[in-house]
């Protein structure tokens, strides 16, 4: 089941919710307002391999956090 991130348009609270179906109404966990917006989430994959990553410090010119993390 996917976990979605939301922000309440009334109180500004950010929260996560497991969604069983896309048609389910989401209420703010802080103020119970139905005025929430779905946020774009960052997808992360954990793994033990750093193959292909450069050891050069600093961000990549493409905007990736480290050199060698981009898809160029």
N, CA, C and O atoms as a GROMACS GRO file, in nm:
protein
  288
    1UNK      N    1   0.083  -0.118   0.000
    1UNK     CA    2   0.000   0.000   0.000
    1UNK      C    3   0.088   0.125   0.000
    1UNK      O    4   0.185   0.133   0.076
    2UNK      N    5   0.054   0.220  -0.084
    2UNK     CA    6   0.137   0.342  -0.091
    2UNK      C    7   0.112   0.436   0.026
    2UNK      O    8   0.002   0.445   0.080
    3UNK      N    9   0.218   0.506   0.064
    3UNK     CA   10   0.209   0.610   0.167
    3UNK      C   11   0.222   0.743   0.094
    3UNK      O   12   0.316   0.765   0.019
    4UNK      N   13   0.125   0.831   0.117
    4UNK     CA   14   0.127   0.962   0.055
    4UNK      C   15   0.150   1.069   0.160
    4UNK      O   16   0.112   1.054   0.276
    5UNK      N   17   0.215   1.178   0.118
    5UNK     CA   18   0.238   1.292   0.206
    5UNK      C   19   0.139   1.402   0.169
    5UNK      O   20   0.110   1.425   0.052
    6UNK      N   21   0.087   1.469   0.272
    6UNK     CA   22  -0.013   1.574   0.253
    6UNK      C   23   0.024   1.697   0.335
    6UNK      O   24   0.098   1.688   0.433
    7UNK      N   25  -0.030   1.813   0.292
    7UNK     CA   26  -0.020   1.936   0.370
    7UNK      C   27  -0.160   1.995   0.378
    7UNK      O   28  -0.231   2.004   0.278
    8UNK      N   29  -0.198   2.036   0.499
    8UNK     CA   30  -0.328   2.095   0.522
    8UNK      C   31  -0.327   2.241   0.476
    8UNK      O   32  -0.236   2.316   0.511
    9UNK      N   33  -0.426   2.280   0.397
    9UNK     CA   34  -0.436   2.417   0.348
    9UNK      C   35  -0.493   2.510   0.457
    9UNK      O   36  -0.483   2.632   0.444
   10UNK      N   37  -0.551   2.454   0.561
   10UNK     CA   38  -0.608   2.534   0.670
   10UNK      C   39  -0.503   2.567   0.776
   10UNK      O   40  -0.483   2.684   0.809
   11UNK      N   41  -0.436   2.464   0.830
   11UNK     CA   42  -0.344   2.486   0.943
   11UNK      C   43  -0.196   2.470   0.904
   11UNK      O   44  -0.108   2.503   0.984
   12UNK      N   45  -0.168   2.419   0.783
   12UNK     CA   46  -0.031   2.404   0.738
   12UNK      C   47   0.039   2.278   0.784
   12UNK      O   48   0.157   2.258   0.753
   13UNK      N   49  -0.029   2.193   0.858
   13UNK     CA   50   0.033   2.070   0.909
   13UNK      C   51   0.068   1.976   0.795
   13UNK      O   52  -0.007   1.964   0.698
   14UNK      N   53   0.183   1.908   0.806
   14UNK     CA   54   0.223   1.806   0.709
   14UNK      C   55   0.209   1.670   0.777
   14UNK      O   56   0.242   1.654   0.894
   15UNK      N   57   0.159   1.573   0.700
   15UNK     CA   58   0.140   1.439   0.756
   15UNK      C   59   0.141   1.336   0.645
   15UNK      O   60   0.130   1.371   0.527
   16UNK      N   61   0.155   1.209   0.683
   16UNK     CA   62   0.153   1.098   0.589
   16UNK      C   63   0.029   1.014   0.614
   16UNK      O   64  -0.022   1.008   0.726
   17UNK      N   65  -0.018   0.948   0.508
   17UNK     CA   66  -0.134   0.860   0.523
   17UNK      C   67  -0.118   0.743   0.426
   17UNK      O   68  -0.083   0.761   0.310
   18UNK      N   69  -0.145   0.624   0.476
   18UNK     CA   70  -0.148   0.505   0.391
   18UNK      C   71  -0.282   0.506   0.320
   18UNK      O   72  -0.387   0.519   0.383
   19UNK      N   73  -0.278   0.493   0.187
   19UNK     CA   74  -0.400   0.501   0.108
   19UNK      C   75  -0.434   0.364   0.052
   19UNK      O   76  -0.354   0.302  -0.018
   20UNK      N   77  -0.554   0.318   0.083
   20UNK     CA   78  -0.601   0.190   0.030
   20UNK      C   79  -0.658   0.208  -0.110
   20UNK      O   80  -0.638   0.123  -0.196
   21UNK      N   81  -0.728   0.319  -0.133
   21UNK     CA   82  -0.784   0.351  -0.264
   21UNK      C   83  -0.764   0.499  -0.292
   21UNK      O   84  -0.748   0.579  -0.200
   22UNK      N   85  -0.766   0.536  -0.419
   22UNK     CA   86  -0.741   0.675  -0.455
   22UNK      C   87  -0.862   0.764  -0.428
   22UNK      O   88  -0.847   0.886  -0.422
   23UNK      N   89  -0.981   0.708  -0.412
   23UNK     CA   90  -1.101   0.788  -0.391
   23UNK      C   91  -1.131   0.820  -0.245
   23UNK      O   92  -1.232   0.884  -0.216
   24UNK      N   93  -1.046   0.776  -0.154
   24UNK     CA   94  -1.069   0.798  -0.012
   24UNK      C   95  -1.045   0.944   0.025
   24UNK      O   96  -0.943   1.001  -0.012
   25UNK      N   97  -1.139   1.006   0.098
   25UNK     CA   98  -1.121   1.144   0.143
   25UNK      C   99  -1.017   1.147   0.254
   25UNK      O  100  -1.020   1.064   0.346
   26UNK      N  101  -0.927   1.242   0.246
   26UNK     CA  102  -0.820   1.256   0.344
   26UNK      C  103  -0.850   1.379   0.429
   26UNK      O  104  -0.877   1.487   0.376
   27UNK      N  105  -0.845   1.360   0.560
   27UNK     CA  106  -0.865   1.470   0.654
   27UNK      C  107  -0.735   1.500   0.725
   27UNK      O  108  -0.655   1.410   0.752
   28UNK      N  109  -0.712   1.627   0.756
   28UNK     CA  110  -0.593   1.668   0.829
   28UNK      C  111  -0.591   1.601   0.965
   28UNK      O  112  -0.692   1.598   1.036
   29UNK      N  113  -0.476   1.547   1.003
   29UNK     CA  114  -0.462   1.481   1.133
   29UNK      C  115  -0.457   1.581   1.247
   29UNK      O  116  -0.477   1.544   1.363
   30UNK      N  117  -0.430   1.709   1.215
   30UNK     CA  118  -0.419   1.811   1.318
   30UNK      C  119  -0.553   1.880   1.345
   30UNK      O  120  -0.593   1.894   1.461
   31UNK      N  121  -0.623   1.922   1.238
   31UNK     CA  122  -0.745   2.001   1.256
   31UNK      C  123  -0.869   1.939   1.192
   31UNK      O  124  -0.977   1.997   1.200
   32UNK      N  125  -0.855   1.822   1.130
   32UNK     CA  126  -0.965   1.747   1.065
   32UNK      C  127  -1.024   1.817   0.943
   32UNK      O  128  -1.134   1.782   0.901
   33UNK      N  129  -0.955   1.912   0.887
   33UNK     CA  130  -1.002   1.980   0.767
   33UNK      C  131  -0.989   1.889   0.646
   33UNK      O  132  -0.890   1.817   0.634
   34UNK      N  133  -1.086   1.892   0.555
   34UNK     CA  134  -1.074   1.815   0.431
   34UNK      C  135  -0.992   1.888   0.324
   34UNK      O  136  -0.969   1.834   0.216
   35UNK      N  137  -0.947   2.011   0.353
   35UNK     CA  138  -0.872   2.091   0.256
   35UNK      C  139  -0.723   2.058   0.266
   35UNK      O  140  -0.646   2.131   0.328
   36UNK      N  141  -0.686   1.946   0.204
   36UNK     CA  142  -0.547   1.902   0.205
   36UNK      C  143  -0.497   1.888   0.062
   36UNK      O  144  -0.576   1.865  -0.030
   37UNK      N  145  -0.367   1.903   0.044
   37UNK     CA  146  -0.307   1.882  -0.087
   37UNK      C  147  -0.202   1.773  -0.078
   37UNK      O  148  -0.128   1.764   0.019
   38UNK      N  149  -0.198   1.689  -0.181
   38UNK     CA  150  -0.099   1.581  -0.187
   38UNK      C  151   0.033   1.642  -0.230
   38UNK      O  152   0.039   1.720  -0.325
   39UNK      N  153   0.140   1.607  -0.159
   39UNK     CA  154   0.273   1.658  -0.189
   39UNK      C  155   0.350   1.558  -0.274
   39UNK      O  156   0.321   1.438  -0.271
   40UNK      N  157   0.446   1.607  -0.349
   40UNK     CA  158   0.534   1.518  -0.423
   40UNK      C  159   0.633   1.457  -0.325
   40UNK      O  160   0.697   1.529  -0.248
   41UNK      N  161   0.645   1.328  -0.328
   41UNK     CA  162   0.732   1.258  -0.236
   41UNK      C  163   0.864   1.225  -0.304
   41UNK      O  164   0.870   1.210  -0.426
   42UNK      N  165   0.968   1.214  -0.225
   42UNK     CA  166   1.099   1.173  -0.274
   42UNK      C  167   1.107   1.022  -0.263
   42UNK      O  168   1.080   0.965  -0.157
   43UNK      N  169   1.143   0.959  -0.372
   43UNK     CA  170   1.156   0.814  -0.374
   43UNK      C  171   1.299   0.777  -0.339
   43UNK      O  172   1.393   0.830  -0.398
   44UNK      N  173   1.316   0.687  -0.244
   44UNK     CA  174   1.451   0.648  -0.202
   44UNK      C  175   1.463   0.497  -0.206
   44UNK      O  176   1.369   0.424  -0.173
   45UNK      N  177   1.579   0.451  -0.246
   45UNK     CA  178   1.608   0.308  -0.247
   45UNK      C  179   1.733   0.287  -0.165
   45UNK      O  180   1.835   0.353  -0.188
   46UNK      N  181   1.727   0.197  -0.069
   46UNK     CA  182   1.843   0.168   0.013
   46UNK      C  183   1.914   0.046  -0.043
   46UNK      O  184   1.850  -0.051  -0.085
   47UNK      N  185   2.044   0.052  -0.044
   47UNK     CA  186   2.121  -0.061  -0.095
   47UNK      C  187   2.264  -0.053  -0.048
   47UNK      O  188   2.307   0.051   0.000
   48UNK      N  189   2.336  -0.160  -0.061
   48UNK     CA  190   2.472  -0.164  -0.013
   48UNK      C  191   2.575  -0.129  -0.119
   48UNK      O  192   2.693  -0.113  -0.086
   49UNK      N  193   2.536  -0.117  -0.245
   49UNK     CA  194   2.632  -0.093  -0.351
   49UNK      C  195   2.641   0.054  -0.384
   49UNK      O  196   2.539   0.122  -0.398
   50UNK      N  197   2.763   0.104  -0.397
   50UNK     CA  198   2.786   0.242  -0.440
   50UNK      C  199   2.858   0.240  -0.574
   50UNK      O  200   2.929   0.335  -0.608
   51UNK      N  201   2.840   0.134  -0.649
   51UNK     CA  202   2.907   0.117  -0.776
   51UNK      C  203   2.865   0.228  -0.872
   51UNK      O  204   2.746   0.257  -0.885
   52UNK      N  205   2.961   0.288  -0.938
   52UNK     CA  206   2.931   0.392  -1.035
   52UNK      C  207   2.928   0.532  -0.976
   52UNK      O  208   2.920   0.629  -1.051
   53UNK      N  209   2.936   0.546  -0.844
   53UNK     CA  210   2.937   0.677  -0.782
   53UNK      C  211   3.079   0.729  -0.774
   53UNK      O  212   3.173   0.655  -0.743
   54UNK      N  213   3.093   0.855  -0.802
   54UNK     CA  214   3.225   0.917  -0.797
   54UNK      C  215   3.256   0.956  -0.653
   54UNK      O  216   3.165   0.982  -0.574
   55UNK      N  217   3.384   0.959  -0.618
   55UNK     CA  218   3.425   1.002  -0.485
   55UNK      C  219   3.454   1.151  -0.479
   55UNK      O  220   3.497   1.202  -0.375
   56UNK      N  221   3.432   1.223  -0.590
   56UNK     CA  222   3.458   1.366  -0.592
   56UNK      C  223   3.359   1.436  -0.500
   56UNK      O  224   3.239   1.407  -0.506
   57UNK      N  225   3.407   1.527  -0.415
   57UNK     CA  226   3.316   1.595  -0.324
   57UNK      C  227   3.231   1.699  -0.396
   57UNK      O  228   3.264   1.742  -0.507
   58UNK      N  229   3.124   1.738  -0.333
   58UNK     CA  230   3.041   1.847  -0.384
   58UNK      C  231   2.931   1.801  -0.476
   58UNK      O  232   2.929   1.687  -0.522
   59UNK      N  233   2.838   1.891  -0.503
   59UNK     CA  234   2.725   1.856  -0.588
   59UNK      C  235   2.766   1.844  -0.734
   59UNK      O  236   2.864   1.904  -0.778
   60UNK      N  237   2.692   1.767  -0.807
   60UNK     CA  238   2.715   1.748  -0.950
   60UNK      C  239   2.659   1.871  -1.024
   60UNK      O  240   2.562   1.931  -0.978
   61UNK      N  241   2.718   1.910  -1.136
   61UNK     CA  242   2.665   2.023  -1.212
   61UNK      C  243   2.520   2.004  -1.256
   61UNK      O  244   2.451   2.102  -1.284
   62UNK      N  245   2.473   1.878  -1.263
   62UNK     CA  246   2.335   1.854  -1.304
   62UNK      C  247   2.236   1.880  -1.192
   62UNK      O  248   2.115   1.885  -1.216
   63UNK      N  249   2.285   1.898  -1.068
   63UNK     CA  250   2.197   1.924  -0.955
   63UNK      C  251   2.186   1.808  -0.857
   63UNK      O  252   2.126   1.823  -0.751
   64UNK      N  253   2.245   1.693  -0.892
   64UNK     CA  254   2.242   1.579  -0.800
   64UNK      C  255   2.326   1.611  -0.676
   64UNK      O  256   2.417   1.694  -0.682
   65UNK      N  257   2.296   1.546  -0.566
   65UNK     CA  258   2.363   1.574  -0.438
   65UNK      C  259   2.513   1.545  -0.444
   65UNK      O  260   2.591   1.618  -0.383
   66UNK      N  261   2.554   1.441  -0.516
   66UNK     CA  262   2.696   1.408  -0.530
   66UNK      C  263   2.726   1.377  -0.675
   66UNK      O  264   2.639   1.334  -0.750
   67UNK      N  265   2.849   1.400  -0.713
   67UNK     CA  266   2.890   1.365  -0.849
   67UNK      C  267   2.876   1.215  -0.871
   67UNK      O  268   2.911   1.135  -0.783
   68UNK      N  269   2.825   1.177  -0.986
   68UNK     CA  270   2.807   1.036  -1.018
   68UNK      C  271   2.669   0.984  -0.986
   68UNK      O  272   2.638   0.870  -1.020
   69UNK      N  273   2.584   1.065  -0.920
   69UNK     CA  274   2.448   1.021  -0.886
   69UNK      C  275   2.347   1.054  -0.997
   69UNK      O  276   2.233   1.007  -0.992
   70UNK      N  277   2.388   1.132  -1.096
   70UNK     CA  278   2.297   1.171  -1.202
   70UNK      C  279   2.286   1.060  -1.306
   70UNK      O  280   2.359   0.961  -1.302
   71UNK      N  281   2.196   1.078  -1.397
   71UNK     CA  282   2.173   0.976  -1.501
   71UNK      C  283   2.236   1.015  -1.633
   71UNK      O  284   2.199   0.960  -1.737
   72UNK      N  285   2.329   1.110  -1.632
   72UNK     CA  286   2.392   1.154  -1.758
   72UNK      C  287   2.493   1.053  -1.804
   72UNK      O  288   2.556   1.073  -1.908
   0.00000   0.00000   0.00000
